[in-house]
Amino acid sequence: MEGMLEPTVEEKEVATVEIREVFKFDKASVAGCYVTEGKVKRDSKIRLFRDGILIYPRQEGAFAELGSLKRFKDDVKEVSAGYECGLTIRNFADINPSDTIVAYEKQEVKRTL
């Protein structure tokens, strides 16, 4: 019976990133960031908050994606707490200093009777 039930999907916060500076270029806005907690990965699902209010994406249960994640000029797979990085958000450019990005990881939890 256990295998026949659909698993529930839970969101787990894996990183908190503080945006310190924004650099605007022709095609993109690059956020200069500091990872305050956890470890942000290039394939992380994210949400952008401004003053504690969700800014992007607006849909409930939706996530945004990182366009790029860099340390200095090198593309990296992940950045740990206590380090600085540069990132872009795919299809979004309205980034301000002092915004917060929270990275999430989806986990499937088996349901039992």
Contact map, one row per residue, 1 for C-alpha under 8 A:
11111000000000000000000000000000000000000000000000000000000000000000000000000000000000000000000000000000000000000
11111000000000000000000000000000000000000000000000000000000000000000000000000000000000000000000000000000000001111
11111100000000000000000000000000000000000000000000000000000000000000000000000000000000000000000000000000000000000
11111100000000000000000000000000000000000000000000000000000000000000000000000000000000000000000000000000000000000
11111110000000000000000000000000000000000000000000000000000000000000000000000000000000000000000000000000000001110
00111111000000000000000000000000000000000000000000000000000000000000000000000000000000000000000000000000000001100
00001111100000000000000000000000000000000000000000000000000000000000000000000000000000000000000000000000000111100
00000111110000000000000000000000000000000000000000000000000000000000000000000000000000000000000000000000000111100
00000011111000000000000000000000000000000000000000000000000000000000000000000000000000000000000000000000011110000
00000001111100000000000000000000000000000000000000000000000000000000000000000000000000000000000000000000011110000
00000000111110000000000000000000000000000000000000000000000000000000000000000000000000000000000000000001111000000
00000000011111000000000000000000000000000000000000000000000000000000000000000000000000000000000000000001111000000
00000000001111110000000000000000000000000000000000000000000000000000000000000000000000000000000000000111100000000
00000000000111110000000000000000000011110000000000000000000000000000000000000000000000000000000000000111100000000
00000000000011111000000000000000001111110000000000000000000000000000000000000000100000000000000000000111000000000
00000000000011111100000000000000001111010000000000000000000000000000000000000000000000000000000000011110000000000
00000000000000111110000000000000111110010000000000000000000000000000000000000000000000000000000000011110000000000
00000000000000011111000000000000111100000000000000000000000000000000000000000000000000000000000001111000000000000
00000000000000001111110000000011110000000000000000000000000000000000000000000000000000000000000111111000000000000
00000000000000000111110000000011110000000000000000000000000000000000000000000000000000000000000011000000000000000
00000000000000000011111000000011100000000000000000000000000000000000000000000000000000000000000110000000000000000
00000000000000000011111100001111000000000000000000000000000000000000000000000000000000000000001110000000000000000
00000000000000000000111110001111000000000000000000000000000000000000000000000000000000000000000000000000000000000
00000000000000000000011111011100000000000000000000000000000000000000000000000000000000000000000000000000000000000
00000000000000000000001111111100000000000000000000000000000000000000000000000000000000000000000000000000000000000
00000000000000000000000111110000000000000000000000000000000000000000000000000000000000000000000000000000000000000
00000000000000000000000011111000000000000000000000000000000000000000000000000000000000000000000000000000000000000
00000000000000000000000111111100000000000000000000000000000000000000000000000000000000010000100000000000000000000
00000000000000000000011110111110000000000000000000000000000000000000000000000000000000010000111000000000000000000
00000000000000000000011110011111000000000000000000000000000000000000000000000000000001110000000000000000000000000
00000000000000000011111000001111100000000000000000000000000000000000000000000000000001110000001000000000000000000
00000000000000000011111000000111110000000000000000000000000000000000000000000000000111100000000000000000000000000
00000000000000001111100000000011111000000000000000000000000000000000000000000000000111100000000000000000000000000
00000000000000001111000000000001111100000000000000000000000000000000000000000000111110000000000000000000000000000
00000000000000111100000000000000111111110000000000000000000000000000000000000011111110000000000000000000000000000
00000000000000111100000000000000011111000000000000000000000000000000000000000000110000000000000000000000000000000
00000000000001111000000000000000001111100000000000000000000000000000000000000001110000000000000000000000000000000
00000000000001110000000000000000001111110000000000000000000000000000000000000001100000000000000000000000000000000
00000000000001100000000000000000001011111000000000000000000000000000000000000111100000000000000000000000000000000
00000000000001111000000000000000001001111101000000000000000000000000000000000111000000000000000000000010000000000
00000000000000000000000000000000000000111111000000000000000000000000100000001110000000000000000000000000000000000
00000000000000000000000000000000000000011111000000000000000000000101100000011100000000000000000000000000000000000
00000000000000000000000000000000000000001111100000000000000000001100000000000000000000000000000000000000000000000
00000000000000000000000000000000000000011111110000000000000000001100000000000000000000000000000000000011100000000
00000000000000000000000000000000000000000011111000000000000000111100000000000000000000000000000000000011100000000
00000000000000000000000000000000000000000001111100000000000000111100000000000000000000000000000000001111000000000
00000000000000000000000000000000000000000000111110000111100000110000000000000000000000000000000000001110000000000
00000000000000000000000000000000000000000000011111000111100000000000000000000000000000000000000000111100000000000
00000000000000000000000000000000000000000000001111111111000000000000000000000000000000000000000000111100000000000
00000000000000000000000000000000000000000000000111111110000000000000000000000000000000000000000001110000000000000
00000000000000000000000000000000000000000000000011111000000000000000000000000000000000000000000000100000000000000
00000000000000000000000000000000000000000000000011111100000000000000000000000000000000000000000000000000000000000
00000000000000000000000000000000000000000000000011111110000000000000000000000000000000000000000000000000000000000
00000000000000000000000000000000000000000000001111011111110000000000000000000000000000000000000000000000000000000
00000000000000000000000000000000000000000000001111001111110000000000000000000000000000000000000000000000000000000
00000000000000000000000000000000000000000000001110000111110000010000000000000000000000000000000000000000000000000
00000000000000000000000000000000000000000000001100000111111001110000000000000000000000000000000000000000000000000
00000000000000000000000000000000000000000000000000000111111101000000000000000000000000000000000000000000000000000
00000000000000000000000000000000000000000000000000000000111111000000000000000000000000000000000000000000000000000
00000000000000000000000000000000000000000000000000000000011111000000000000000000000000000000000000000000000000000
00000000000000000000000000000000000000000000000000000000001111100000000000000000000000000000000000000000000000000
00000000000000000000000000000000000000000000000000000000111111110000000000000000000000000000000000000000000000000
00000000000000000000000000000000000000000000111000000000100011111000000000000000000000000000000000000000000000000
00000000000000000000000000000000000000000000111000000001100001111100000000000000000000001100000000000000000000000
00000000000000000000000000000000000000000011110000000000000000111110000000000000000000001100000000000000000000000
00000000000000000000000000000000000000000111110000000000000000011111100000000000000000111100000000000000000000000
00000000000000000000000000000000000000000000000000000000000000001111100000000000000000111100000000000000000000000
00000000000000000000000000000000000000000100000000000000000000000111110000100000000001111000000000000000000000000
00000000000000000000000000000000000000001100000000000000000000000111111000111100000011110000000000000000000000000
00000000000000000000000000000000000000000000000000000000000000000001111111110000000011100000000000000000000000000
00000000000000000000000000000000000000000000000000000000000000000000111111110010000111000000000000000000000000000
00000000000000000000000000000000000000000000000000000000000000000000011111000000000011000000000000000000000000000
00000000000000000000000000000000000000000000000000000000000000000000011111100000000000000000000000000000000000000
00000000000000000000000000000000000000000000000000000000000000000000011111110000000000000000000000000000000000000
00000000000000000000000000000000000000000000000000000000000000000001111011111000000000000000000000000000000000000
00000000000000000000000000000000000000000100000000000000000000000000111001111110000000000000000000000000000000000
00000000000000000000000000000000000000001100000000000000000000000000100000111110000000000000000000000000000000000
00000000000000000000000000000000000000111100000000000000000000000000100000011111000000000000000000000000000000000
00000000000000000000000000000000001000111000000000000000000000000000001000011111101110000000000000000000000000000
00000000000000000000000000000000001011110000000000000000000000000000000000000111111000000000000000000000000000000
00000000000000100000000000000000011111100000000000000000000000000000000000000011111000000000000000000000000000000
00000000000000000000000000000000011110000000000000000000000000000000000000000001111100000000000000000000000000000
00000000000000000000000000000000011000000000000000000000000000000000000000000011111110000000000000000000000000000
00000000000000000000000000000001111000000000000000000000000000000000001000000010011111000000000000000000000000000
00000000000000000000000000000001111000000000000000000000000000000000111100000010001111100000000000000000000000000
00000000000000000000000000000111100000000000000000000000000000000001111100000000000111110000000000000000000000000
00000000000000000000000000000111100000000000000000000000000000000111110000000000000011111000000000000000000000000
00000000000000000000000000011110000000000000000000000000000000000111100000000000000001111100100000000000000000000
00000000000000000000000000000000000000000000000000000000000000011111000000000000000000111111100000000000000000000
00000000000000000000000000000000000000000000000000000000000000011110000000000000000000011111000000000000000000000
00000000000000000000000000000000000000000000000000000000000000000000000000000000000000001111100000000000000000000
00000000000000000000000000000000000000000000000000000000000000000000000000000000000000001111111000000000000000000
00000000000000000000000000011000000000000000000000000000000000000000000000000000000000011011111000000000000000000
00000000000000000000000000001000000000000000000000000000000000000000000000000000000000000001111100000000000000000
00000000000000000000010000001010000000000000000000000000000000000000000000000000000000000001111110100000000000000
00000000000000000010110000000000000000000000000000000000000000000000000000000000000000000000011111100000000000000
00000000000000000011110000000000000000000000000000000000000000000000000000000000000000000000001111100000000000000
00000000000000000111000000000000000000000000000001000000000000000000000000000000000000000000000111110000000000000
00000000000000000110000000000000000000000000000111100000000000000000000000000000000000000000001111111000000000000
00000000000000011110000000000000000000000000000111000000000000000000000000000000000000000000000001111100000000000
00000000000000011110000000000000000000000000011110000000000000000000000000000000000000000000000000111110000000000
00000000000011111000000000000000000000000000011110000000000000000000000000000000000000000000000000011111000000000
00000000000011111000000000000000000000010001111000000000000000000000000000000000000000000000000000001111100000000
00000000001111100000000000000000000000000001110000000000000000000000000000000000000000000000000000000111110000000
00000000001111000000000000000000000000000001100000000000000000000000000000000000000000000000000000000011111000000
00000000111100000000000000000000000000000000000000000000000000000000000000000000000000000000000000000001111100000
00000000111100000000000000000000000000000000000000000000000000000000000000000000000000000000000000000000111110000
00000011110000000000000000000000000000000000000000000000000000000000000000000000000000000000000000000000011111000
00000011110000000000000000000000000000000000000000000000000000000000000000000000000000000000000000000000001111100
01001111000000000000000000000000000000000000000000000000000000000000000000000000000000000000000000000000000111110
01001111000000000000000000000000000000000000000000000000000000000000000000000000000000000000000000000000000011111
01001000000000000000000000000000000000000000000000000000000000000000000000000000000000000000000000000000000001111
01000000000000000000000000000000000000000000000000000000000000000000000000000000000000000000000000000000000000111
